[in-house]
């Protein structure tokens, strides 16, 4: 805490630690060292992902992803944008291994299990073109999209389009408007401060006209709004109006909202709520989602005789050396 008027007693006092390695957002937030250059923007000013680049032992994809030089021009796409196989010398004749299948046009070899797996692996896309349709069944905790994609049940009608075809949000009931909002005739919700302001904000103009000129509210204990149907009692954000008692009561956002406000733990407070994280997680700068602390999580996979390492945040792809494997 600064004691001097010019704050000089707190200048040059920063000591870097594992949990606080970089100050960002105008010195309002300090992030751990393992969040720097991990491919995920944790600072609003994005300084944690500036000047990251790839090492000399890596190939830089056109989109900035880093992969091992060993993956460059190996006849397999390793960059998300497939730039690692551009302008590469290709042998005139390619012979696929017994466990592989050749792409008809691009003449690449891919693992047979990758054929018709709903993910394009061939450069010509033919591995997903010549497929027999099979009946797909989602598990009991999943919801099936119209395109047969399976998503978690709680993603259905959560306000976000998770299916590639958007079908998880097409047959949902319109969300309930807050007590500080007006429900237009088209079921959209607008802030009550925009109602009867002489400017249409509902697409059907149902927020203007009518009895907007009437201003006298009866038995309102908090806020009185002008509406096209006459004066109406309302409540501040975080509260809902109870007509029987003409009072405002707290909304439990952790239980009553259509979508979950927090990715992990939610604590209801009077008129608001707060989010927190499980042990070994830290709250992101959005105040709602959590990010794991410690080293960047990785995925290990085997590809014939090699063990591949894929970093889940930055997307960096590498080969674990034979020495490391032993």
BELWOLIN-V422642 format. One record per helix or strand of 3 or more residues. SS is the DSSP state (A for helix, B for strand). FROM is the first residue (numbers start at 1). TO is the last residue. If there is no record, write none. Layout:
ss=SS from=FROM to=TO
ss=SS from=FROM to=TO
This chain:
ss=A from=8 to=10
ss=B from=22 to=24
ss=B from=29 to=31
ss=A from=33 to=35
ss=A from=47 to=49
ss=B from=58 to=60
ss=B from=66 to=68
ss=A from=69 to=71
ss=A from=83 to=85
ss=B from=100 to=102
ss=B from=109 to=111
ss=A from=112 to=114
ss=A from=126 to=128
ss=B from=142 to=144
ss=B from=150 to=152
ss=A from=153 to=155
ss=A from=167 to=169
ss=B from=181 to=183
ss=B from=189 to=191
ss=A from=192 to=194
ss=B from=223 to=225
ss=B from=232 to=234
ss=B from=239 to=242
ss=B from=247 to=250
ss=A from=253 to=256
ss=B from=265 to=269
ss=B from=272 to=276
ss=B from=281 to=283
ss=B from=290 to=292
ss=B from=298 to=303
ss=B from=306 to=311
ss=B from=317 to=319
ss=A from=322 to=325
